[in-house]
């Protein structure tokens, strides 16, 4: 049962999601997609990748385009490069047409096509390291 189904069941009507709720829902679906990609990659390859690496790759893809398809294609490119045993962050390659098409299929599969954002800051994709830094800043501000 998704968010709208639960809300309709409880209230008898569907309230539109606010921008923050949309960002949370999109981010949650995206993290699930990245988690699935990571698990499949790690089962099929000797060199494991982390969820944080995929989140960072997706976020970096958004800096060039506000397209989730393009950013997910960058993740696909990263995974394909990793599978081949080649990862060099200093190189700036573009995804292949097949990586872009796969990303577009995944966008539909995971229901990621209807969210509009202005930057990666609109999303909830912090890596564990970023979350620890934010938590430490919060704790430091309490003192």
BELLINBEL-V830996 format. One record per pair of residues at least 6 apart in sequence whose C-alpha atoms are under 7 Angstrom apart, sorted by the first residue. I is the first residue (numbers start at 0). J is the second residue. Records with the same first field share a line. If there is no record, write none. Layout:
I=J, J
//
This chain:
3=13
6=13
7=13
22=121, 122
23=123
25=111, 114
26=122, 123, 124
28=109
32=109
33=50, 53
34=50
37=48, 49, 50
41=47, 48
44=82
51=126, 127
53=74
54=124, 126
56=73, 74
57=70, 71, 73, 74
58=119
60=69, 70, 73
61=70, 119
65=117, 118
68=99, 102, 103, 106
69=99
71=102
72=94, 98, 99, 102
73=94
75=98
76=94, 98
80=86
106=112
//
